[in-house]
Amino acid sequence: MGELETRDTAKGRARIISLAEAAEIIGTSYPTAVRLAESGELKAFRIRKPWRTSDAACDEFVRRQFELQALRCRSRAQGR
């Protein structure tokens, strides 16, 4: 996979995954993934009780976090 590419299935669609799988992908604990889903930071939905998201939503979340961190680093560097 290249630079922050979206993982796609052979059919070209994102794969639906559990929040436990999402937590592994984004490098957090399961409770943190639940908080991210509840706050809307990680796009997710519920089917009855369990939360679900997609691998593409995880990729988007990670991409946004990289962008936010880059902005913070740039603003700190300009403030020096």
Stockholm file with secondary structure:
# STOCKHOLM 1.0

chainA/1-80         MGELETRDTAKGRARIISLAEAAEIIGTSYPTAVRLAESGELKAFRIRKPWRTSDAACDEFVRRQFELQALRCRSRAQGR
#=GR chainA/1-80 SS CCTTCCCCCTTSCCCEEEHHHHHHHHTCCHHHHHHHHHHTSSCCEESSSSEEEEHHHHHHHHHHHHHHHHHHHHHHHHTC
#=GC SS_cons        CCTTCCCCCTTSCCCEEEHHHHHHHHTCCHHHHHHHHHHTSSCCEESSSSEEEEHHHHHHHHHHHHHHHHHHHHHHHHTC
//
